Amino acid sequence: MVTIPNTGLHVLDTNATHDLIITPGSDLSADRIFTITTGDAARTLTMTGDATLNQDVSSTGNPALATLNITGPMLSMWVQVEPMMGHKV
């Protein structure tokens, strides 16, 4: 076990000119475990902004979107709905 002060774990970038600092973002009420599982393969996680994951967003999960913002050109689409036999629409 290695204990690192809360100033963070400093990991050098690819040419050793800057640090990626991993630091706790809150006061914990108990010891916590953060596990990263790569599935026995090389993985890449790209973040271009702040992210909050508070639900199961896996391929088998059922995440719910509270707000959906769409920017850019609008997409128009016609949807034709036909009644199923014996059902009223």
SVG drawing of the C-alpha trace seen along z (x, -y; Angstrom):
<svg xmlns="http://www.w3.org/2000/svg" viewBox="-60 -25 70 35">
<polyline fill="none" stroke="black" stroke-width="0.4" points="0.0,0.0 1.2,-3.5 -0.2,-6.6 0.0,-9.8 -0.7,-13.2 -4.0,-14.8 -2.0,-17.2 -2.4,-14.3 -0.6,-11.7 1.5,-13.3 1.9,-11.4 4.2,-12.8 2.8,-13.4 4.2,-11.6 7.2,-13.9 7.7,-14.5 7.0,-18.3 3.7,-18.4 1.9,-16.5 -1.5,-14.8 -2.5,-15.3 -5.0,-12.8 -6.5,-14.2 -9.5,-13.5 -12.4,-15.9 -14.2,-15.6 -13.7,-14.7 -14.4,-11.0 -16.4,-9.6 -14.6,-6.2 -12.0,-4.5 -13.3,-4.1 -12.1,-1.9 -12.0,-3.2 -11.5,-0.4 -10.6,-0.7 -11.2,2.5 -9.8,2.5 -11.2,5.9 -7.7,7.3 -7.3,4.8 -5.7,1.4 -8.3,-1.3 -8.6,-5.0 -10.9,-7.4 -11.1,-10.9 -12.8,-13.7 -13.2,-17.0 -15.2,-18.5 -16.5,-17.9 -18.4,-14.6 -20.8,-13.3 -21.7,-9.6 -24.4,-8.9 -26.1,-5.9 -25.4,-2.7 -24.2,-3.9 -22.9,-0.5 -24.0,1.2 -26.5,3.3 -27.7,0.4 -30.8,-1.7 -29.6,-5.3 -32.2,-8.1 -31.6,-11.6 -33.0,-14.4 -32.1,-17.1 -31.2,-16.8 -29.6,-19.9 -29.3,-19.7 -27.2,-22.3 -26.5,-22.8 -28.7,-22.4 -32.2,-21.1 -33.1,-17.6 -36.6,-17.2 -38.2,-13.8 -41.6,-12.5 -42.9,-9.5 -45.8,-7.5 -47.8,-5.6 -50.1,-2.9 -52.6,-1.2 -52.1,2.4 -54.9,4.8 -57.5,4.6 -56.0,1.6 -57.4,-1.9 -55.1,-4.9"/>
</svg>
